[in-house]
């Protein structure tokens, strides 16, 4: 959904943010781990009643997920381990975000379904790419869209609007299910076209 914006970010960020972070000693992996730290703090702050900091942690973690790639492109320090670490920490971060939402008052069953579907969305891309199929941009709910929705869902409980948060998480469930079907269809069609 945010494909054009993502393309613009991937072109502009290495020249600006990527260079700025690398100039103060940040490596791609350090940025990835800092993003994981922000994600870890989101349920911690939720548990201790500092609810207003949860959306801040989610958006900072999502930002660092963009920055690590920008640093890698700016410095030419892309690595296979870095890609693995980025993917692994993304899955852990998503789990921590949903845990924070549960603490904030989102229905735990709904949050668990959304988390499960989100993980399947990511697996569908990973498996498709292992089969040699380009999966970037396929589907309605890629990670950037999910982070934005999680950010929104974490804001409403601060104002006592738990129901609205539940609706946002339900939207994540629906879009994730559609994305799984879209990615599965894309893989099937691509394989059919192979000689």
C-alpha positions in Angstrom: 0.0 0.0 0.0 2.8 2.4 0.9 5.0 1.2 -2.0 5.6 4.6 -3.6 6.4 6.2 -0.3 8.7 3.3 0.6 10.5 3.7 -2.8 11.0 7.4 -2.1 12.3 6.7 1.4 14.7 4.0 0.2 16.1 6.5 -2.3 16.3 9.6 0.0 17.1 8.2 3.4 20.6 6.7 2.7 21.7 10.2 1.5 20.4 12.0 4.6 19.5 9.9 7.7 21.7 7.0 6.8 24.8 9.2 6.4 23.9 11.2 9.6 23.5 8.0 11.8 26.6 6.4 10.3 28.7 9.6 10.9 28.1 9.2 14.7 29.1 5.6 14.8 25.8 3.7 14.1 26.1 0.5 12.2 23.0 -1.2 10.6 23.0 -3.9 13.3 23.2 -1.3 16.1 20.2 0.5 14.7 18.3 -2.8 14.4 19.1 -3.6 18.1 18.1 -0.1 19.2 14.8 -0.7 17.5 14.4 -3.9 19.4 15.1 -2.1 22.6 12.3 0.4 21.9 10.0 -2.5 21.1 10.9 -4.2 24.4 10.2 -1.0 26.3 6.6 -0.7 24.9 5.0 -3.5 27.1 7.3 -2.5 30.0 5.9 1.1 29.9 2.4 -0.3 29.4 2.7 -2.5 32.5 3.9 0.4 34.7 1.1 2.7 33.6 3.2 5.0 31.4 0.7 4.5 28.5 1.6 7.7 26.7 5.1 6.3 26.0 3.8 3.1 24.3 3.0 4.8 20.9 6.3 6.7 21.2 8.2 3.4 21.5 6.3 1.8 18.6 7.0 4.7 16.3 10.6 4.9 17.3 11.1 1.2 16.8 9.5 1.4 13.4 11.7 4.4 12.5 14.8 2.4 13.5 13.6 -0.4 11.2 13.9 2.1 8.4 17.1 3.6 9.6 19.1 0.3 9.7 18.5 -0.2 6.0 19.3 3.4 5.2 22.7 3.0 7.1 23.4 -0.2 5.2 22.8 1.4 1.8 24.7 4.6 2.8 27.8 2.8 4.0 27.6 -0.3 1.7 27.6 -2.5 4.8 24.8 -4.8 3.8 25.3 -8.3 5.1 23.4 -11.6 5.1 23.5 -11.7 8.9 22.2 -8.2 9.0 19.2 -9.2 6.9 18.6 -12.2 9.2 18.9 -10.1 12.3 16.5 -7.5 10.9 13.9 -10.1 10.0 14.3 -11.9 13.4 14.0 -8.7 15.4 10.9 -7.6 13.4 9.1 -10.7 14.5 10.1 -10.2 18.1 9.1 -6.6 18.0 5.7 -7.4 16.6 5.1 -9.8 19.4 6.1 -7.2 22.0 3.8 -4.6 20.4 0.8 -6.8 20.6 1.7 -7.7 24.2 1.7 -4.0 25.0 -1.7 -3.6 23.4 -3.1 -6.5 25.6 -1.7 -4.7 28.7 -3.4 -1.5 27.5 -6.8 -3.3 27.3 -7.1 -4.7 23.8 -9.0 -8.0 23.7 -6.2 -10.7 24.2 -7.9 -13.2 21.8 -8.2 -10.6 19.1 -4.6 -9.5 19.6 -3.4 -13.1 19.5 -5.2 -13.7 16.2 -3.8 -10.5 14.7 -0.3 -11.5 15.9 -0.6 -14.9 14.4 -1.9 -13.6 11.0 0.8 -11.0 11.0 3.5 -13.6 11.5 2.0 -15.7 8.6 2.1 -12.6 6.4 5.8 -12.3 7.1 6.4 -16.0 6.6 4.5 -15.9 3.2 7.0 -13.2 2.0 10.0 -15.1 3.4 9.0 -18.4 1.8 8.1 -16.7 -1.5 11.5 -15.1 -1.7 13.2 -18.4 -0.8 11.4 -19.7 -4.0 13.0 -16.9 -5.9 9.8 -14.8 -6.2 10.0 -11.0 -5.6 7.4 -10.3 -2.8 8.1 -6.7 -1.9 5.0 -4.6 -2.4 2.7 -7.7 -2.6 -0.4 -7.4 -0.4 -2.3 -4.7 1.5 -0.6 -5.1 4.9 3.2 -5.0 4.8 5.1 -4.2 7.9 5.1 -0.4 7.5 1.3 -0.4 7.3 1.1 -2.7 10.3 3.3 -0.5 12.4 1.1 2.5 11.6 -2.0 0.6 12.7 -0.3 -0.6 15.9 0.7 2.9 16.6 -2.9 4.1 16.2 -4.2 1.2 18.3 -1.8 2.1 21.1 -3.0 5.8 21.2 -6.8 5.2 21.9 -6.5 3.4 25.3 -4.8 6.5 26.7 -8.1 8.3 26.2 -10.2 5.4 27.4 -11.2 4.4 23.9 -10.5 0.7 24.2 -13.3 -0.2 21.7 -11.6 1.9 19.0 -8.3 0.1 19.6 -10.1 -3.3 19.3 -11.6 -2.1 15.9 -8.1 -1.1 14.7 -6.7 -4.6 15.7 -9.7 -6.2 13.9 -8.7 -4.2 10.8 -5.2 -5.6 11.2 -6.7 -9.2 11.2 -8.8 -8.6 8.1 -6.0 -6.9 6.1 -3.5 -9.6 7.2 -5.8 -12.4 6.1 -6.3 -10.6 2.7 -2.5 -10.2 2.4 -1.9 -13.9 3.0 -4.3 -14.7 0.2 -2.7 -12.1 -2.1 0.8 -13.4 -1.5 -0.3 -17.0 -1.9 -2.0 -16.1 -5.1 1.1 -14.2 -6.3 3.4 -17.2 -5.6 1.0 -19.7 -7.3 0.7 -17.5 -10.4 4.5 -17.0 -10.6 5.2 -20.7 -10.3 2.5 -21.5 -13.0 4.4 -19.1 -15.4 7.7 -21.0 -14.9 8.7 -23.2 -17.8 
